[in-house]
């Protein structure tokens, strides 16, 4: 009976330590233990963009802004409902980003409910594809 209580106490202690470590990682912005998402049946090879659901599950739900707060006004708008001037606003922001910030920016827009204009989305896919080729 005593052995069972010792084992139970050890399991509870390990669980508490794991929870504390995860909370510490979140507070510090450090990536905790990574869990690889399952790839979907059909894969286009652009994981950073097309597997949004998996990426959103793997990334915290905290929204990161890229000096683009003005884009929040476009939340809920369809990708084909932008004027040429509004499309240029998105394009200017995209082209001002560092290559490593393009995919996080796309995730940020998704979390904020902002759809990219269709032409800018195509450019984003090209940039991400080039980045993946360069980093491979």
C-alpha positions as a LaTeX table, in Angstrom:
\begin{tabular}{lrrr}
\hline
Residue & $x$ (\AA) & $y$ (\AA) & $z$ (\AA) \\
\hline
Unk1 & 0.00 & 0.00 & 0.00 \\
Unk2 & 2.84 & 2.40 & 0.86 \\
Unk3 & 4.57 & 1.61 & $-2.44$ \\
Unk4 & 1.42 & 2.47 & $-4.38$ \\
Unk5 & 1.15 & 5.82 & $-2.59$ \\
Unk6 & 4.81 & 6.60 & $-3.33$ \\
Unk7 & 4.31 & 5.79 & $-7.01$ \\
Unk8 & 1.14 & 7.91 & $-7.14$ \\
Unk9 & 2.96 & 10.83 & $-5.45$ \\
Unk10 & 5.83 & 10.54 & $-7.95$ \\
Unk11 & 3.40 & 10.62 & $-10.91$ \\
Unk12 & 1.63 & 13.69 & $-9.51$ \\
Unk13 & 4.99 & 15.42 & $-8.90$ \\
Unk14 & 6.20 & 14.75 & $-12.45$ \\
Unk15 & 2.89 & 16.02 & $-13.87$ \\
Unk16 & 3.14 & 19.20 & $-11.79$ \\
Unk17 & 6.73 & 19.77 & $-12.95$ \\
Unk18 & 5.70 & 19.35 & $-16.60$ \\
Unk19 & 2.87 & 21.86 & $-16.14$ \\
Unk20 & 5.19 & 24.36 & $-14.46$ \\
Unk21 & 7.76 & 23.98 & $-17.24$ \\
Unk22 & 5.12 & 24.59 & $-19.93$ \\
Unk23 & 3.86 & 27.70 & $-18.12$ \\
Unk24 & 7.43 & 28.95 & $-17.73$ \\
Unk25 & 8.07 & 28.46 & $-21.47$ \\
Unk26 & 4.91 & 30.33 & $-22.42$ \\
Unk27 & 5.71 & 33.23 & $-20.11$ \\
Unk28 & 9.22 & 33.57 & $-21.52$ \\
Unk29 & 8.16 & 33.07 & $-25.13$ \\
Unk30 & 10.41 & 30.02 & $-25.39$ \\
Unk31 & 9.27 & 27.12 & $-27.51$ \\
Unk32 & 8.45 & 24.19 & $-25.27$ \\
Unk33 & 8.58 & 20.58 & $-26.35$ \\
Unk34 & 7.61 & 20.48 & $-30.02$ \\
Unk35 & 4.93 & 18.16 & $-31.29$ \\
Unk36 & 5.04 & 17.61 & $-35.04$ \\
Unk37 & 1.61 & 17.95 & $-36.65$ \\
Unk38 & 0.29 & 15.17 & $-38.82$ \\
Unk39 & 0.53 & 16.13 & $-42.51$ \\
Unk40 & $-2.78$ & 16.08 & $-44.39$ \\
Unk41 & $-3.48$ & 13.49 & $-47.07$ \\
Unk42 & $-2.90$ & 15.99 & $-49.88$ \\
Unk43 & 0.21 & 18.11 & $-49.48$ \\
Unk44 & 1.26 & 20.97 & $-51.71$ \\
Unk45 & 4.69 & 21.31 & $-50.04$ \\
Unk46 & 3.99 & 24.81 & $-48.72$ \\
Unk47 & 3.54 & 23.76 & $-45.09$ \\
Unk48 & 3.94 & 27.24 & $-43.66$ \\
Unk49 & 0.91 & 28.48 & $-45.58$ \\
Unk50 & $-1.38$ & 25.63 & $-46.62$ \\
Unk51 & $-1.35$ & 23.72 & $-43.32$ \\
Unk52 & $-2.77$ & 26.67 & $-41.43$ \\
Unk53 & $-4.82$ & 24.56 & $-39.04$ \\
Unk54 & $-1.78$ & 22.54 & $-38.03$ \\
Unk55 & 0.34 & 25.65 & $-37.72$ \\
Unk56 & $-2.25$ & 27.44 & $-35.64$ \\
Unk57 & $-2.45$ & 24.45 & $-33.34$ \\
Unk58 & 1.34 & 24.36 & $-33.00$ \\
Unk59 & 1.75 & 28.11 & $-32.49$ \\
Unk60 & 0.39 & 30.02 & $-29.53$ \\
Unk61 & $-2.84$ & 31.91 & $-30.04$ \\
Unk62 & $-1.12$ & 35.15 & $-29.05$ \\
Unk63 & $-1.33$ & 37.63 & $-31.91$ \\
Unk64 & 1.96 & 39.15 & $-33.02$ \\
Unk65 & 1.81 & 42.47 & $-34.85$ \\
Unk66 & 4.32 & 43.46 & $-37.53$ \\
Unk67 & 3.71 & 47.20 & $-37.40$ \\
Unk68 & 0.48 & 46.54 & $-39.32$ \\
Unk69 & $-2.27$ & 47.45 & $-36.88$ \\
Unk70 & $-4.09$ & 49.35 & $-39.64$ \\
Unk71 & $-4.92$ & 46.02 & $-41.31$ \\
Unk72 & $-7.34$ & 45.16 & $-38.48$ \\
Unk73 & $-9.88$ & 47.36 & $-40.28$ \\
Unk74 & $-10.04$ & 44.68 & $-43.02$ \\
Unk75 & $-11.03$ & 41.80 & $-40.71$ \\
Unk76 & $-13.86$ & 39.75 & $-42.13$ \\
Unk77 & $-13.51$ & 41.03 & $-45.69$ \\
Unk78 & $-13.36$ & 38.48 & $-48.52$ \\
Unk79 & $-10.10$ & 38.15 & $-50.46$ \\
Unk80 & $-11.74$ & 39.31 & $-53.70$ \\
Unk81 & $-13.38$ & 42.41 & $-52.18$ \\
Unk82 & $-10.30$ & 44.65 & $-52.03$ \\
Unk83 & $-9.66$ & 47.70 & $-54.20$ \\
Unk84 & $-6.34$ & 48.12 & $-55.99$ \\
Unk85 & $-5.26$ & 50.73 & $-53.43$ \\
Unk86 & $-6.06$ & 48.38 & $-50.51$ \\
Unk87 & $-4.21$ & 45.56 & $-52.26$ \\
Unk88 & $-1.16$ & 47.83 & $-52.52$ \\
Unk89 & $-1.28$ & 48.45 & $-48.75$ \\
Unk90 & $-1.02$ & 44.71 & $-48.12$ \\
Unk91 & 1.68 & 44.33 & $-50.79$ \\
Unk92 & 3.78 & 47.15 & $-49.29$ \\
Unk93 & 3.69 & 45.49 & $-45.86$ \\
Unk94 & 4.52 & 42.07 & $-47.32$ \\
Unk95 & 7.50 & 43.41 & $-49.23$ \\
Unk96 & 8.81 & 45.29 & $-46.17$ \\
Unk97 & 9.00 & 42.09 & $-44.09$ \\
Unk98 & 12.16 & 40.08 & $-43.51$ \\
Unk99 & 11.98 & 36.68 & $-45.24$ \\
Unk100 & 11.71 & 34.84 & $-41.91$ \\
Unk101 & 8.77 & 37.05 & $-40.87$ \\
Unk102 & 6.54 & 36.28 & $-43.88$ \\
Unk103 & 5.01 & 33.03 & $-42.56$ \\
Unk104 & 4.48 & 34.40 & $-39.01$ \\
Unk105 & 2.82 & 37.47 & $-40.55$ \\
Unk106 & 0.44 & 35.20 & $-42.49$ \\
Unk107 & $-0.40$ & 33.33 & $-39.27$ \\
Unk108 & $-0.95$ & 36.65 & $-37.49$ \\
Unk109 & $-3.41$ & 37.73 & $-40.16$ \\
Unk110 & $-5.25$ & 34.40 & $-39.87$ \\
Unk111 & $-5.56$ & 34.77 & $-36.11$ \\
Unk112 & $-6.90$ & 38.30 & $-36.62$ \\
Unk113 & $-9.50$ & 37.15 & $-39.19$ \\
Unk114 & $-7.92$ & 39.07 & $-42.08$ \\
Unk115 & $-7.88$ & 37.49 & $-45.54$ \\
Unk116 & $-5.13$ & 38.58 & $-47.90$ \\
Unk117 & $-6.13$ & 40.00 & $-51.27$ \\
Unk118 & $-5.83$ & 37.22 & $-53.86$ \\
Unk119 & $-2.84$ & 38.74 & $-55.75$ \\
Unk120 & $-0.93$ & 39.31 & $-52.51$ \\
Unk121 & $-1.68$ & 35.77 & $-51.36$ \\
Unk122 & $-0.06$ & 34.47 & $-54.57$ \\
Unk123 & 3.01 & 36.63 & $-53.93$ \\
Unk124 & 3.18 & 35.37 & $-50.35$ \\
Unk125 & 3.15 & 31.77 & $-51.59$ \\
Unk126 & 6.01 & 32.53 & $-53.98$ \\
Unk127 & 8.07 & 34.19 & $-51.24$ \\
Unk128 & 7.50 & 31.31 & $-48.82$ \\
Unk129 & 8.42 & 28.82 & $-51.55$ \\
Unk130 & 11.65 & 30.69 & $-52.28$ \\
Unk131 & 12.49 & 30.85 & $-48.57$ \\
Unk132 & 11.91 & 27.11 & $-48.20$ \\
Unk133 & 14.17 & 26.42 & $-51.19$ \\
Unk134 & 16.94 & 28.67 & $-49.85$ \\
Unk135 & 16.74 & 27.19 & $-46.35$ \\
Unk136 & 16.63 & 23.58 & $-47.54$ \\
\hline
\end{tabular}
